[in-house]
Structure formats: structure tokens, C-alpha cells
Amino acid sequence: MQRAETYKKGGERTIVDTLDAIAVGEKSGMPIAPVMIYGDDVTHVVTEEGASRICMRRRVSRNVARRSRA
């Protein structure tokens, strides 16, 4: 899973306040904002909730492995 830092070098923000897609969706009358994903090596797309679950699962797995070694 690839995640982005909040700020790039030089203090430039990586995460924006709003996405252009939100305005496009509202202007077009869409119930939710459209999403466009592109890349040569994209294998999976995970929602924010899914990313949270992956991180939580990794943490639980690590704790279980530590306990089993003890």
C-alpha cells in the first residue's frame, strides 16, 4: 500500500482541501464524485476505510506474532 506524506519537500502540501472531482460531480448532478485512476502498475484500489482496515490488520498480526514467540 502506498501512502503520501502530508507535506512535500519545501513545505508544499501533498493533500489538497478539495478535489476538482467534487465540483464536477456536483455540477453534473452525480450522487457521488467521479474517480479517475490511471497508472502503468496499478493493481488494487482501496478506499480510505479499506486502508485503515489493512493497517489495523497488520498491527493485530504483529501483536499476535509477538505473543506467540513469548
C-alpha positions in Angstrom: 0.0 0.0 0.0 1.4 3.4 -1.0 0.6 6.4 1.2 1.7 10.0 0.8 3.2 12.3 3.4 1.2 15.4 4.3 3.9 17.8 3.1 6.4 17.5 0.3 9.9 18.9 0.5 9.8 22.7 0.9 6.6 22.6 2.9 4.3 22.2 -0.1 1.1 20.4 0.8 0.5 17.0 -0.8 -3.1 16.7 0.4 -5.5 19.3 -1.0 -8.5 20.7 0.7 -11.0 19.7 -2.0 -10.8 17.7 -5.2 -11.8 19.0 -8.6 -13.9 15.9 -9.0 -16.2 17.1 -6.2 -17.2 20.2 -8.1 -17.5 18.2 -11.4 -19.8 15.7 -9.6 -22.0 18.5 -8.1 -22.2 20.4 -11.4 -23.1 17.2 -13.3 -25.7 16.2 -10.7 -23.9 13.0 -9.8 -24.8 11.4 -6.4 -21.1 11.0 -5.6 -17.9 12.5 -7.0 -16.4 10.7 -10.0 -13.0 9.0 -9.6 -10.3 8.6 -12.3 -7.4 6.2 -11.6 -4.5 5.8 -14.0 -1.1 4.3 -13.9 1.1 1.7 -15.5 1.3 -0.5 -12.5 -2.0 -0.1 -10.6 -3.1 -3.5 -9.2 -5.6 -2.6 -6.5 -7.7 0.4 -5.4 -8.5 0.7 -1.8 -10.8 3.2 0.0 -9.8 5.2 3.0 -11.7 2.8 5.2 -10.0 -0.2 3.5 -6.6 1.3 4.1 -7.5 1.8 7.7 -8.5 -1.9 8.0 -5.3 -3.0 6.3 -3.2 -1.0 8.8 -5.2 -2.3 11.7 -4.9 -5.9 10.5 -1.1 -5.6 10.2 -1.0 -4.3 13.7 -3.1 -7.1 15.1 -1.0 -9.7 13.2 2.2 -8.2 14.6 0.9 -8.4 18.1 -0.2 -12.0 17.7 3.2 -13.0 16.3 5.0 -11.3 19.3 2.8 -13.1 21.8 3.3 -16.5 20.1 7.1 -16.0 20.3 7.0 -15.3 24.1 
